[in-house]
Amino acid sequence: MKAALSRQGRYGEIAQNMRVKEVRISDTERFVICHNPEAATRDQHIREQLVAQLTTLIEDTDSLSEFKRGELRGKIAGKPGLSRYLRTTPAGKLRIDTAKIKAEENLDGKYLLRCSDPDLSAEDIALGYKQLLEVERGWRDMKQIIDLRPVYHPLEERIRGHVVLCWLALLLIRITETTTGGTWTTARRELDRLHLGTFTGPTGLFRQVTALTKTQTDLLAKLGIPTPEQIIALQPAPR
């Protein structure tokens, strides 16, 4: 793995958020390095936050007793996100592990794929793996977000109908995410704020939709859904 990641070479753009580079270590071993710039930025940001937090924790600890430093080191050890950037000098002083940070910087937004097929292109290998991740995410969403299980239907045709409806729901989720460029959670949260209220008074009854926010308007436009009229129905009071 280290040998593959250390090889120099140009990345090829295959998608908006993915670049790939093929590396051959031997005649039989093919590796594809995938790099996601957005994930790299996210990894860097998270690391900087953790290092800043750790720096604050160990600041001025040189003046502490060896016992107190050991106590603090034990607390930090219980936080894996912080402990991996901590090193201890031979004298027992607490320091930021700059070598560890440098090593992680070279891995930001990257993952390594290994393939034994000599005919597949690097692009096909990367996209195939990404599709596999999407399939796995689909199953997780089916089980968690859509509640595929438990299934209480006693008849096979009803079970099939239940699964098909869940699959259609997943398809709707994916279309929404692909079309809007956002997550289903965000879209659902925004659209859940749309309500239809029924109001009655001496003059009659009317139904009104809550005023749309800009985010809701943009979502509906991207999805090709007509903006609902604010007043849905008017019904005068009987005389």
C-alpha positions as CSV (number, residue, x, y, z in Angstrom):
1,M,0.0,0.0,0.0
2,K,2.8,2.5,0.9
3,A,4.6,1.6,-2.3
4,A,1.5,2.4,-4.4
5,L,0.7,5.6,-2.6
6,S,4.3,6.9,-2.9
7,R,4.4,6.5,-6.7
8,Q,4.3,9.7,-8.7
9,G,2.0,10.3,-11.6
10,R,-0.9,12.4,-12.9
11,Y,-4.5,11.9,-11.8
12,G,-7.2,11.7,-14.4
13,E,-10.6,13.3,-13.9
14,I,-13.5,10.9,-14.1
15,A,-16.2,12.7,-12.2
16,Q,-16.9,16.0,-10.6
17,N,-15.7,14.8,-7.2
18,M,-13.2,12.1,-8.2
19,R,-9.8,11.7,-9.7
20,V,-8.0,8.4,-10.3
21,K,-4.4,7.3,-10.9
22,E,-3.3,3.8,-11.8
23,V,-0.2,2.3,-10.2
24,R,1.4,-0.9,-11.1
25,I,3.7,-2.4,-8.5
26,S,4.3,-5.6,-10.5
27,D,3.0,-7.4,-13.6
28,T,0.2,-9.0,-11.5
29,E,-0.7,-6.2,-9.1
30,R,-2.9,-3.3,-10.2
31,F,-3.8,-0.5,-7.8
32,V,-6.0,2.5,-8.4
33,I,-5.7,5.5,-6.2
34,C,-8.9,7.5,-5.9
35,H,-8.9,11.0,-4.7
36,N,-11.9,13.1,-3.7
37,P,-11.0,16.8,-3.4
38,E,-14.2,17.5,-1.3
39,A,-13.3,14.7,1.1
40,A,-9.7,15.9,1.3
41,T,-10.9,19.4,2.3
42,R,-13.2,17.8,4.9
43,D,-10.4,15.5,6.3
44,Q,-8.1,18.5,6.6
45,H,-10.7,20.6,8.4
46,I,-11.5,17.8,10.9
47,R,-7.8,17.2,11.6
48,E,-7.1,21.0,12.1
49,Q,-10.0,21.1,14.7
50,L,-8.6,18.1,16.5
51,V,-5.1,19.4,16.6
52,A,-6.2,22.8,17.8
53,Q,-8.2,21.1,20.6
54,L,-5.2,18.9,21.6
55,T,-2.9,21.9,21.5
56,T,-5.1,23.6,24.0
57,L,-5.2,20.6,26.3
58,I,-1.4,20.1,26.5
59,E,-0.5,23.8,26.5
60,D,1.7,24.6,29.5
61,T,1.8,21.0,30.7
62,D,5.6,21.1,30.9
63,S,5.2,22.8,34.3
64,L,3.0,19.9,35.6
65,S,4.3,17.0,37.6
66,E,5.0,13.7,35.9
67,F,2.0,12.3,37.7
68,K,-0.3,15.0,36.4
69,R,1.0,14.7,32.9
70,G,0.4,10.9,33.0
71,E,-3.1,11.5,34.2
72,L,-3.8,13.9,31.3
73,R,-2.2,11.5,28.9
74,G,-4.6,8.8,30.2
75,K,-7.6,11.0,29.6
76,I,-6.5,11.8,26.1
77,A,-5.9,8.1,25.3
78,G,-9.6,7.6,25.8
79,K,-10.3,9.9,22.9
80,P,-8.9,8.2,19.7
81,G,-9.4,11.3,17.6
82,L,-7.0,13.3,19.8
83,S,-4.7,10.6,20.9
84,R,-3.4,9.7,17.5
85,Y,-1.8,13.2,17.2
86,L,-0.1,13.0,20.6
87,R,3.4,11.9,21.3
88,T,5.4,11.7,24.4
89,T,9.1,12.7,24.6
90,P,11.6,10.5,26.4
91,A,11.4,13.0,29.3
92,G,7.6,12.5,29.5
93,K,6.7,15.8,27.9
94,L,3.5,16.0,25.8
95,R,3.9,17.1,22.2
96,I,1.9,17.3,19.0
97,D,3.0,14.5,16.6
98,T,3.9,16.5,13.5
99,A,5.1,13.5,11.7
100,K,1.7,11.8,12.1
101,I,0.0,14.9,10.8
102,K,2.3,15.1,7.8
103,A,1.6,11.4,7.0
104,E,-2.1,11.9,7.2
105,E,-2.0,15.0,4.9
106,N,-0.7,12.7,2.1
107,L,-3.8,10.5,2.5
108,D,-6.5,13.2,2.7
109,G,-9.5,12.3,0.5
110,K,-7.7,9.2,-0.9
111,Y,-8.5,5.5,-0.9
112,L,-6.7,2.6,-2.6
113,L,-8.4,-0.1,-4.8
114,R,-6.7,-3.4,-5.8
115,C,-7.9,-5.2,-8.9
116,S,-6.8,-8.5,-10.5
117,D,-8.7,-7.9,-13.8
118,P,-6.1,-6.9,-16.5
119,D,-8.8,-5.5,-18.9
120,L,-10.7,-3.1,-16.7
121,S,-9.8,0.6,-17.0
122,A,-8.9,2.6,-13.9
123,E,-12.1,4.5,-14.5
124,D,-14.3,1.4,-14.6
125,I,-12.6,0.1,-11.4
126,A,-13.2,3.3,-9.5
127,L,-16.8,3.8,-10.7
128,G,-17.6,0.1,-10.1
129,Y,-16.4,0.4,-6.5
130,K,-18.4,3.6,-6.1
131,Q,-21.5,1.9,-7.4
132,L,-20.9,-0.9,-4.9
133,L,-20.9,1.7,-2.1
134,E,-24.1,3.1,-3.4
135,V,-25.7,-0.3,-3.4
136,E,-24.7,-0.8,0.2
137,R,-25.9,2.6,1.1
138,G,-29.2,1.7,-0.6
139,W,-29.7,-1.4,1.6
140,R,-28.9,0.6,4.7
141,D,-31.4,3.3,3.8
142,M,-34.0,0.6,3.0
143,K,-33.6,-0.9,6.5
144,Q,-33.1,2.3,8.5
145,I,-34.8,5.3,6.7
146,I,-37.6,3.5,4.9
147,D,-38.1,0.7,7.5
148,L,-38.1,-2.3,5.2
149,R,-38.2,-4.5,8.3
150,P,-40.0,-5.9,10.2
151,V,-42.4,-7.4,7.6
152,Y,-45.7,-8.6,9.1
153,H,-47.5,-9.7,5.9
154,P,-48.4,-13.4,5.9
155,L,-48.8,-13.8,2.1
156,E,-45.9,-13.9,-0.3
157,E,-47.5,-11.4,-2.8
158,R,-48.0,-8.9,0.0
159,I,-44.4,-9.3,1.0
160,R,-43.3,-8.7,-2.6
161,G,-45.6,-5.7,-2.7
162,H,-44.1,-4.3,0.5
163,V,-40.5,-4.7,-0.9
164,V,-41.5,-3.1,-4.2
165,L,-43.0,-0.1,-2.4
166,C,-39.8,0.3,-0.3
167,W,-37.7,0.1,-3.5
168,L,-39.8,2.8,-5.1
169,A,-39.4,4.9,-2.1
170,L,-35.6,4.4,-2.3
171,L,-35.7,5.3,-6.0
172,L,-37.6,8.5,-5.1
173,I,-34.9,9.3,-2.5
174,R,-32.1,8.8,-5.0
175,I,-33.8,10.9,-7.8
176,T,-34.3,13.7,-5.3
177,E,-30.6,13.6,-4.2
178,T,-29.3,13.4,-7.7
179,T,-31.6,16.1,-9.0
180,T,-31.1,18.6,-6.2
181,G,-27.4,17.9,-5.4
182,G,-28.3,17.6,-1.7
183,T,-29.2,14.9,0.8
184,W,-32.6,13.4,1.3
185,T,-32.5,14.3,5.0
186,T,-32.1,18.0,4.1
187,A,-34.8,17.9,1.4
188,R,-37.3,16.1,3.6
189,R,-36.7,18.5,6.5
190,E,-37.3,21.5,4.3
191,L,-40.4,20.1,2.6
192,D,-41.8,18.8,5.9
193,R,-42.2,22.5,6.9
194,L,-44.9,22.9,4.2
195,H,-48.3,22.7,5.8
196,L,-51.9,23.1,4.7
197,G,-54.0,24.9,7.2
198,T,-57.8,24.9,7.4
199,F,-59.3,28.2,8.7
200,T,-63.0,28.8,9.5
201,G,-64.8,32.0,10.5
202,P,-68.1,33.8,10.2
203,T,-67.7,34.3,6.5
204,G,-66.8,30.7,5.7
205,L,-63.8,28.3,5.3
206,F,-60.6,28.5,3.4
207,R,-57.5,26.3,3.1
208,Q,-54.1,28.0,2.8
209,V,-50.5,26.7,2.3
210,T,-47.8,28.2,4.4
211,A,-45.5,30.7,2.6
212,L,-42.6,29.0,0.8
213,T,-39.1,29.8,1.8
214,K,-36.4,30.4,-0.8
215,T,-34.9,26.9,0.0
216,Q,-38.3,25.2,-0.5
217,T,-38.9,27.2,-3.8
218,D,-35.5,26.2,-5.1
219,L,-36.1,22.5,-4.2
220,L,-39.4,22.4,-6.0
221,A,-37.9,24.1,-9.0
222,K,-35.0,21.6,-9.3
223,L,-37.5,18.7,-8.9
224,G,-39.8,20.1,-11.6
225,I,-42.7,20.3,-9.1
226,P,-45.1,23.2,-9.6
227,T,-45.2,25.7,-6.8
228,P,-48.5,25.2,-4.9
229,E,-51.0,28.0,-4.8
230,Q,-51.2,29.7,-1.5
231,I,-55.0,29.5,-1.3
232,I,-56.2,26.0,-2.1
233,A,-60.0,26.3,-1.4
234,L,-62.6,28.8,-0.5
235,Q,-66.0,27.9,0.9
236,P,-68.4,30.7,1.8
237,A,-70.5,30.2,5.0
238,P,-74.1,29.1,4.3
239,R,-76.7,31.9,4.5
